[in-house]
């Protein structure tokens, strides 16, 4: 079995990554799970065409109210605009929206295309991950291709349930081109 993401290297892991500025759009993706899969929420921002995944939330047997509380804390801390996508459970998306967290359905079409987009982001250094995102890094480092299903990950190699971090990153990577906001103009008179 070949590694799915051999492009991942130390240069993609950035312990000095800053958290987003107030003017940047906080983006996030959610891979829902309960047990044996987990719920994985990734928090990121895009700057200069680079997707910066600066935090993750990973929990087993978590209810939507608990997940929404975590997201709300990040939104309050980082202010400004935010955009979230979540996979496969319309009822949970409705619950997040009811709690003031607008959330859209993740683009789950063309799973292999999303995986190629992750591979390209790594290859061209357009993806950085903070080391505190340990579950995402574990998934990317462990993911191996399934010899029997072209373009699929071999989930039988995953002893912890599912590659929830990798799944969440697939949804997040689809937002890459839509998430970067321009920094507001500096006041030219402030220098005088």
C-alpha positions in Angstrom: 0.0 0.0 0.0 1.3 3.4 -0.9 1.0 6.5 1.2 -1.8 8.7 0.0 0.0 11.9 1.0 3.8 11.4 0.6 4.1 15.1 -0.2 3.5 15.9 3.5 6.8 17.0 5.1 8.1 19.1 8.0 7.9 22.2 5.9 4.1 22.0 6.0 4.0 21.9 9.8 4.4 25.4 11.2 4.6 25.8 15.0 4.9 29.6 14.5 1.7 30.0 12.5 -0.2 33.0 13.8 -3.9 32.9 14.5 -6.0 34.8 12.0 -6.2 38.6 12.1 -9.6 40.2 12.8 -9.9 41.2 9.1 -9.5 37.6 7.9 -12.3 35.2 7.3 -12.3 32.3 9.7 -13.2 29.2 7.7 -14.0 25.8 9.1 -15.1 22.4 8.1 -16.8 19.6 10.0 -16.7 15.9 9.5 -19.6 14.6 11.8 -19.1 11.4 13.7 -20.3 9.8 16.9 -18.7 6.4 17.5 -16.4 4.8 16.3 -15.9 7.8 14.0 -15.3 11.2 15.7 -16.4 14.7 15.0 -13.5 16.7 13.6 -13.7 20.5 13.1 -10.8 22.2 11.4 -10.3 26.0 11.8 -8.3 27.9 9.2 -7.8 31.0 7.2 -6.3 31.7 3.8 -3.5 34.2 3.3 -1.6 34.8 0.1 -3.1 31.7 -1.4 -2.0 29.5 1.5 -4.5 27.5 3.5 -3.4 27.8 7.2 -5.1 25.2 9.4 -4.3 26.6 12.9 -6.6 24.6 15.1 -8.8 21.5 15.3 -11.4 20.1 17.5 -11.7 16.3 17.7 -14.2 14.5 19.9 -16.1 11.2 20.2 -19.8 10.9 21.1 -20.3 14.7 20.9 -23.7 16.2 20.4 -24.4 19.2 18.0 -24.9 21.5 20.9 -21.4 20.7 22.2 -19.9 21.1 18.7 -21.7 24.4 18.2 -20.4 25.7 21.5 -16.8 25.0 20.4 -17.3 26.8 17.1 -19.0 29.7 18.8 -16.0 30.2 21.1 -13.6 30.3 18.1 -15.9 32.7 16.2 -16.1 35.0 19.2 -12.3 35.0 19.7 -11.5 35.7 16.1 -14.4 38.1 15.3 -15.0 39.2 11.8 -16.4 37.0 9.1 -16.7 33.2 9.2 -17.8 30.4 6.9 -18.3 26.8 7.7 -19.2 23.7 5.8 -20.2 20.3 7.1 -20.8 16.9 5.7 -23.8 14.6 5.2 -26.2 15.4 8.1 -28.8 18.0 7.2 -30.3 17.9 10.6 -27.0 18.9 12.3 -26.5 21.6 9.8 -29.9 23.0 10.6 -29.1 22.8 14.3 -25.9 24.8 13.8 -27.7 27.4 11.8 -30.4 27.6 14.4 -27.7 28.4 16.9 -26.4 31.3 14.9 -23.6 29.4 13.0 -24.3 29.6 9.3 -23.2 26.3 7.9 -23.4 25.0 4.3 -23.2 21.5 2.9 -19.7 20.5 2.1 -18.8 19.8 -1.5 -18.5 16.0 -1.4 -18.5 15.4 -5.1 -15.4 14.0 -6.6 -13.6 12.7 -3.5 -10.6 11.8 -5.6 -10.5 15.3 -7.0 -10.5 16.7 -3.5 -7.6 14.4 -2.5 -5.7 15.5 -5.6 -6.3 19.1 -4.5 -4.8 18.3 -1.1 -1.8 16.7 -2.8 -1.3 19.7 -5.0 -1.6 22.1 -2.1 1.2 20.2 -0.3 3.3 19.9 -3.5 3.1 23.7 -4.2 3.3 24.7 -0.5 -0.2 26.1 -0.3 -1.1 24.2 2.9 0.3 24.7 6.3 -0.8 23.0 9.5 -0.1 23.9 13.1 1.3 20.9 15.1 -1.5 21.2 17.6 -3.7 19.7 14.8 -2.4 16.2 15.8 -5.4 14.2 14.6 -5.3 15.8 11.1 -1.5 15.2 10.9 -2.0 11.6 12.1 -4.5 11.0 9.4 -2.4 12.6 6.6 0.6 10.7 7.7 -1.2 7.3 8.0 -3.5 7.4 5.0 -2.7 4.7 2.5 -4.4 3.9 -0.8 -6.7 0.9 -1.0 -5.3 -1.6 -3.5 -8.8 -2.8 -4.5 -10.6 0.5 -4.9 -9.0 3.1 -7.1 -8.7 6.5 -5.5 -10.0 5.3 -2.1 -8.2 5.3 1.3 -7.8 1.9 2.9 -9.9 2.4 6.0 -9.0 -1.1 7.3 -5.6 0.3 8.1 -7.2 2.9 10.5 -7.4 1.5 14.0 -9.1 4.6 15.4 -12.4 4.4 13.5 -12.2 6.7 10.5 -9.9 9.3 8.9 -12.1 12.2 10.2 -9.3 14.8 10.0 -8.6 13.9 6.4 -12.3 14.0 5.5 -12.6 17.4 7.1 -9.6 18.7 5.2 -11.2 17.5 1.9 -14.2 19.7 2.6 -12.0 22.6 3.7 -9.7 22.5 0.7 -12.7 23.1 -1.6 -13.2 26.5 0.1 -9.6 27.5 -0.6 -10.2 29.8 -3.5 -13.3 31.5 -2.0 -12.0 32.3 1.5 -9.3 34.9 1.3 -10.3 38.4 2.1 -8.4 41.5 1.2 -6.8 43.3 4.2 -8.5 46.6 4.8 -6.5 49.6 3.5 -4.3 51.2 6.1 -5.2 54.8 6.9 -2.6 56.8 4.9 -2.8 59.6 7.4 -1.9 57.4 10.3 1.8 57.8 9.4 1.7 61.5 9.9 
